[in-house]
Amino acid sequence: MDGGADPIVTPKPANLDGVTTRTTCAYCGVGCGVLATTDSAGRVTVKGDPDHPANLGRLCSKGSALGETISLEGRLLQPQVDGVATDWDRAVATVAERFKATIAEHGPDSVAFYVSGQLLTEDYYVANKLMKGFIGSANIDTNSRLCMASSVAGHKRAFGADTVPGQYSDLEEADLVVLVGSNLAWCHPVLYQRLAAAKAARPGMKVVNVDPRRTATSDLADMHLALRPGSDVALFNGLLVQIAEQDAVNTDYVNSFVNGFDAALVEARMADISVTGLQLEELQAFYDLWVGTEKVVTIYSQGVNQSSAGADKVNAILNCHLATGRIGKPGMGPLSVTGQPNAMGGREVGGLANMLACHLDIENPAHRTAVHEFWDSPVIADKPGLKAVDMFNAVGEGKIKALWVMCTNPVVSMPEADKVKAAIKGCDFVVVSDMFADTDTAKLADIVLPATGWAEKDGTVTNSERCISRQKGFLPAPGEARHDWQIMCNVAKAMGWASAFDFHSPAEVFREYAAMSGISGRFGRDFDISGLADVSEAEYQSLKPTHWPITKTRTGGRYFADGSFFTGTGKANMLAVSYRPPQSIPTEDAPYIFNTGRVRDHWHTMTRTARSARLSQHLAEPYLEVHPEDALKLGLKPADLAEVSNAHGRSILRVLVTDRVAPGQVFAPMHWTGQTSSSGRIDTLVTANVDPVSGQPESKAATVAIAPYKAGWYGFAVCGDALTPKAEYWALAKTKSGYRAELAGRKAPADWEAYARQIFDLPNAQVVTYIDEARGLARLAFLEEGVLRAALFAAREPVALARSYVADLLGQGASPAVLSGRPGEDQPDPGATVCACFDVGINTILTAIETKGLTSVDAIGEALNAGTNCGSCKPELATLLVNALTPKAAAE
């Protein structure tokens, strides 16, 4: 057994003051390069790296705020066993002994790893090697199963390998960009800005947005196709028919490089395009534009993938590009954009349960033998393991008895999340490696292991265009935190496999992984980075962003323009696919289609972004978008609370009445957790229907019932320290000076002062109150030595006040205006934040439009900086501008 720390070769500057490190962003799959500069106080400033090919210096609001998310507040600094801090020797020994005993008694398939697209490639590689080559099971799956598995399946069926054909530069070269199920403006803002800049430079470029919901991305589009949820296959089958009927088939390409064209077209001709819900004129306009434009890029994301027909949707898109030969050439081809920083890297190392490392196939005996021999491992997994939904079902059924969760939070992010929570809670033995011990998942673990985070980790990631970049740690690991690859090596050694896991640096892991990829190359597969197999420690440290493949004869480039696919025949496969509706059908008990997704300034389950006050100001609580017709029918008004429920779960969400969603459809963001809200874990409502090919859950089309939440009181609270909300409904967010909370309950507290002192933990503070029991109003301000420490505002209706203004008063001297909740005339209220990058509020923007005569988004940027960094707020700025100027135009 070896639980001690291995030496890690990761050069760190002796003096951090003024040191700038080139690294990679921690968020989405765009893979932006960042420049992180530290100072002597440990503060970090972050800028975009102008030399990185993914972002060319741009960063989104989340990336720009990375420096605000790396404090040690709440960090797990020691291993914990049964909630008690311990040393690494005991923790490692316990993990190893429990896993060994479980395997000995119940076999290797009784254990499982659930990992994450936020791990670095080196972490992922060690996890895959340990599970598949030494434990001997393929029960290792990743949260990438929830976002990109359908794309993997579609690629493999069409191309023979999980190959992304093109590159980001195709966005600048295309004449038509079609965005399918992708709110690029909020989810991949830097790519959106590249696209927006290209369109501004070439106004003839067209953009089509295919999405049931009108999003910020729709504002850039020349055409928005608000198709019915799940009908993408019918839409693209209709396009394939038009390609044939308008003589746009590239016959030479199809005859030389493609199988299955005739069968795919026959099936497409049977499509009923009316299921899209689109008008024939809309459809024909789209089809004519796509067919008549040679340089077409089709970008697709979660709206395509997160479906019980996700793989078929992907293949319907790929069919159109293959039929026209519009693939692998500058400005043309399909592009899957991923949601996590290393979703692509995880796919490359075999992080999914149905594959081996380096894009080798677990069901191919020759591939298995080659990997087995390369690892010199005692066993090799010989069949696919359990995919995410099936894995947690097996945990709940007691078939998996030991589970290790790394760097992810399935109790929040998995469909039917309450069922997953119960499964993990009932599992015999659960290990969680994380930065925090208070996540919804970590709270259920027997052992919690402190892992390093973005600012400390060292390794590589691969972005959505196959670009491998270095992530470099620039801060020392806090407390006893260790890198994920190191933790797994410690456990593997304690299980008896010391020599196979004797890695001392991430570069060592990377070299082995790169050498292994040469096997893939020898089998004629796509993923081969064997040109880096001999990289030295110094060369690894200075490795520049590089697109794979990386061999002695080739680096980067596009795939498939000249054929050369990775199927058994060497030709691409067009698949005959047909429309299948979502598995959840609206009923009288659950009549509304429930769509989920992301917001602009938060990411995943907010374990990182919730630490930034700036990122929490734009949208500070979970919400439900409801069409005005449905709101009227349900008796819901703006800012009311709605109870959303089905057989799997229940949430209470703030109502946002908007025509961005169609009647009968609602939308809620997926970021809120048990630490940030009382009932915002909306994946409790997502039914665990999965694609039969990819295993990816359908997160866009559950069905729910909606009813008004009949609150007896509503509240808003601010506190300089962490407050403890005690209400049936609450949502907590960080502010510049502390925390804010939205509150509500069915029955108002009998004693407002006692209630407030309890949630603020201020038993002895001076209190100033205004309470009107007849009107149900209560306003209380708590002072210590004349300084505002907390305040509570309550009413029978949703509380109307200047929230940002009140939050900014914390820590300041008492002001008579505190209880009014609004600033005086000499203190303008900036209003809700619109531009998170520069902290510009809606009232500031509207005032500038009126007083300075601003008439364009660019003019707003020049006056206020709003929209000049990541540009994600530009659609909102444009809407504010239109609304502000329309009355003037009408009056004139």
Secondary structure as GFF3:
##gff-version 3
##sequence-region A 1 892
A	DSSP	beta_strand	20	24	.	.	.	ID=ss1
A	DSSP	beta_strand	33	38	.	.	.	ID=ss2
A	DSSP	beta_strand	44	48	.	.	.	ID=ss3
A	DSSP	alpha_helix	61	64	.	.	.	ID=ss4
A	DSSP	three_ten_helix	66	69	.	.	.	ID=ss5
A	DSSP	beta_strand	80	81	.	.	.	ID=ss6
A	DSSP	beta_strand	84	85	.	.	.	ID=ss7
A	DSSP	alpha_helix	88	106	.	.	.	ID=ss8
A	DSSP	three_ten_helix	108	110	.	.	.	ID=ss9
A	DSSP	beta_strand	111	115	.	.	.	ID=ss10
A	DSSP	alpha_helix	121	128	.	.	.	ID=ss11
A	DSSP	pi_helix	129	135	.	.	.	ID=ss12
A	DSSP	beta_strand	140	142	.	.	.	ID=ss13
A	DSSP	three_ten_helix	143	146	.	.	.	ID=ss14
A	DSSP	alpha_helix	149	159	.	.	.	ID=ss15
A	DSSP	alpha_helix	170	173	.	.	.	ID=ss16
A	DSSP	beta_strand	176	180	.	.	.	ID=ss17
A	DSSP	alpha_helix	184	187	.	.	.	ID=ss18
A	DSSP	alpha_helix	189	201	.	.	.	ID=ss19
A	DSSP	beta_strand	206	210	.	.	.	ID=ss20
A	DSSP	three_ten_helix	216	220	.	.	.	ID=ss21
A	DSSP	beta_strand	223	225	.	.	.	ID=ss22
A	DSSP	alpha_helix	232	245	.	.	.	ID=ss23
A	DSSP	alpha_helix	251	257	.	.	.	ID=ss24
A	DSSP	beta_strand	258	259	.	.	.	ID=ss25
A	DSSP	alpha_helix	261	269	.	.	.	ID=ss26
A	DSSP	three_ten_helix	273	276	.	.	.	ID=ss27
A	DSSP	alpha_helix	280	291	.	.	.	ID=ss28
A	DSSP	beta_strand	296	300	.	.	.	ID=ss29
A	DSSP	alpha_helix	302	305	.	.	.	ID=ss30
A	DSSP	alpha_helix	310	324	.	.	.	ID=ss31
A	DSSP	beta_strand	333	336	.	.	.	ID=ss32
A	DSSP	alpha_helix	343	348	.	.	.	ID=ss33
A	DSSP	three_ten_helix	357	359	.	.	.	ID=ss34
A	DSSP	alpha_helix	365	375	.	.	.	ID=ss35
A	DSSP	alpha_helix	388	396	.	.	.	ID=ss36
A	DSSP	beta_strand	402	406	.	.	.	ID=ss37
A	DSSP	alpha_helix	410	413	.	.	.	ID=ss38
A	DSSP	alpha_helix	417	426	.	.	.	ID=ss39
A	DSSP	beta_strand	429	434	.	.	.	ID=ss40
A	DSSP	three_ten_helix	442	444	.	.	.	ID=ss41
A	DSSP	beta_strand	447	450	.	.	.	ID=ss42
A	DSSP	beta_strand	459	462	.	.	.	ID=ss43
A	DSSP	beta_strand	467	471	.	.	.	ID=ss44
A	DSSP	alpha_helix	484	494	.	.	.	ID=ss45
A	DSSP	three_ten_helix	499	501	.	.	.	ID=ss46
A	DSSP	alpha_helix	506	522	.	.	.	ID=ss47
A	DSSP	three_ten_helix	530	532	.	.	.	ID=ss48
A	DSSP	alpha_helix	537	541	.	.	.	ID=ss49
A	DSSP	beta_strand	546	547	.	.	.	ID=ss50
A	DSSP	beta_strand	572	573	.	.	.	ID=ss51
A	DSSP	beta_strand	592	597	.	.	.	ID=ss52
A	DSSP	three_ten_helix	609	611	.	.	.	ID=ss53
A	DSSP	alpha_helix	613	616	.	.	.	ID=ss54
A	DSSP	beta_strand	623	626	.	.	.	ID=ss55
A	DSSP	alpha_helix	628	634	.	.	.	ID=ss56
A	DSSP	beta_strand	641	645	.	.	.	ID=ss57
A	DSSP	beta_strand	650	657	.	.	.	ID=ss58
A	DSSP	beta_strand	665	669	.	.	.	ID=ss59
A	DSSP	three_ten_helix	682	684	.	.	.	ID=ss60
A	DSSP	beta_strand	702	708	.	.	.	ID=ss61
A	DSSP	beta_strand	713	719	.	.	.	ID=ss62
A	DSSP	beta_strand	729	734	.	.	.	ID=ss63
A	DSSP	beta_strand	739	745	.	.	.	ID=ss64
A	DSSP	alpha_helix	752	760	.	.	.	ID=ss65
A	DSSP	beta_strand	766	772	.	.	.	ID=ss66
A	DSSP	beta_strand	777	784	.	.	.	ID=ss67
A	DSSP	beta_strand	787	795	.	.	.	ID=ss68
A	DSSP	alpha_helix	803	808	.	.	.	ID=ss69
A	DSSP	beta_strand	833	835	.	.	.	ID=ss70
A	DSSP	beta_strand	840	841	.	.	.	ID=ss71
A	DSSP	alpha_helix	842	852	.	.	.	ID=ss72
A	DSSP	alpha_helix	857	864	.	.	.	ID=ss73
A	DSSP	alpha_helix	874	891	.	.	.	ID=ss74
###
